[in-house]
Amino acid sequence: MTNVWSCAHDSNLTMNFLLKRPWVLMVSLMGMCAGSMAFTVPVPKALIDQALAAKFPKERYGIQLDAPVTRFKPDPQRVELCGVWHLQVPLKSGNFCLDFKPLWNKDKGDIEMSALTILKFTAGADQELPVPTLQLLNAMVLPLLDGTPIYHVPDVVGQRLDHFKIDTHAFDLVF
């Protein structure tokens, strides 16, 4: 009789533990579903934006990027990132918009930027850069940003992640 009570008691403790730790519950559910079907968990756009905003302001090659705003484009599975750039010497600033394809790096557990393209780059009061200058920036500067992480998936989840899809308001993690 003691063994039966012990098992029931352990079962209640396990259930309480699972309910108090959402990641543990999610991984447990993934384990149960692993053999039969894909399991999808949405990561809301607000969470991605928060993780991305934590990386700003970002300075590279004397140019500071700030005020990031994203727009998810599900059809081509791309993300648009817009913001403001500042240059200290000479004192200049403007707006920028980049388009990139997020890629899953399973080894690091990161969603990274790849295949970047400049959509818009203004100097000063909405003076757009000439097309040859944009082409030069696309060819020489943007490849240096390939592989920049924008979101780190928690390790417990990231090890089981198969791929992800971009939805209008979320990244859908597929297990």
N, C-alpha and C positions, 0 to 999 in steps of 0.2 A: 504494500500500500504506500509506503514511503517513496518508492521509486516513481510511482504514478504522480504523486503530488509534486515531486522534485522536477519531473519533466514538464508538467503544466506550469509550474512556477518559472522554470527556465524559459519556457515559451513566452510567457508574459514579459519577462525581462528583455528577451530578444526583440519582441514587438515594440516595447517602449523605446529601446535603443534605436531601432530602425525609424520610428516615427519622429524622434528628436533629432536625428541626423539625416536631413533630406538627401545628401549625396550618397550615404550608405544605402538608403532605401532605393535610390535610383539605380545604383550599381547592382543591388540585389535583384531588382526587377529586370535589368538588362541580362543578368545571368540566366534568369528563368526563360526569357524570350530569345536568347542567343541562338538556339538551334533552329527555330522555326520561322521567324520573321524579323524584318528590320524594325528598329525602335527609334523614334525621332523625338528629340528634346529641343524646344526652341530656346535660344538665348536672345532675349529682347534687345531691340536696337538701342534702348536707353542704357543697357549694361555695356554694350560694345562702345557706344559713344563715351560713356564714363571712363572706360579703360583707355580709350584713345585720348581723351582730354587730359588724362593724368600724364601723358607723354609730352604735353605741350606746356609752355612754349619750348620749342625745339630749335637749337641753333646748329647749323652745319655750314661750313665754309664762309662764316661771317654773316650768313643770312639767317634771321630768326623767323620761324613760322609760328603762328599763333591763331587763336579763335577757330578751332576746327569745327566744321559742320559736315555731317555725312548724309548721303542719300543712297539707299539701297536700290539697285536695279535688277530685279529678278530675271527678266528676259535674257539679257546677255550674261547674267551671273557676275555682275561687276558692282563696284562701289565708287561713288563720286565723293571726293573729299575737297572741300573748299575752305578757305581761310584768308588770313592776312599775312603778308611778309613784310619784314623790316630790315633795312640795311643801315648800319651805323655810320660808315664813311663811304661815300657821301650819304648824308641823312636822306633816305628815301623810304617809301613804303608803297604798297599796292595790294591788290587782291590776287588770289590764285585759285584755280580749280584743277584738280587732278582726277583722273579716272584710272582705276586699277582693278586687277583680278585678284581676289584673295585666294591664297593657296594654303592647304593644310600641311604643316611640317610635323609629321608624327614623332620624329626623333626628339624634337624640342617641346612638343605639345603646344605649338603656336599657330595662330592664323597669321599669315604674312602677306605683305603687299608684293605683287609681281605685275609685269607687263604694264607699267605706268605710262600714261600719256598726259600731256598738259592740254587741258581744254581751254583754259583762260589764264592769262598772266598779264596784269596791268601794271604800269609804272606811273605812279602818281594818281592824278584825277582821271581815272578810267582811260588812260592812254594805253591801248593794247600794244603789245610788242609786235614788231613785224614778223610775218610768217617765217622768213629764213632764220630769225633768232629763235623762234619757238621750235623749229625743226632741229636746230643745233642743240638746244636744251634737251629736247626729247632724246636725241641720239647720244649725248655725252653725259648729262647730269643724271637723268632719271635711272639709267641702269645702276648707278651707285646706290639708289634707294631700294632696289630689288632685295627681297628677303627681310625688310624691316618688319618686325612683329607689331601687330595691332591689337592682338588679344591672346592671352595665355589661358588655355583650357586647363582647369584643375587636373592634376596628375591622375587621380583615381578615374576620372572620366576620360581624359585624353588617351590613356592606354587602350581603351576599348573603342574609341571613335573610328569609324570607317571612313566617312567623308562628311561634308556639310553642303547645304544648299542655301542660297540667299533668297529670302522672302522679303516682301516690302517692309516689314517691321521687325524682322528677326533673322538670325542665322539659325537654320535648322540643323542640329547635330544629328547625324544618322549613325546608328550603332548596328 
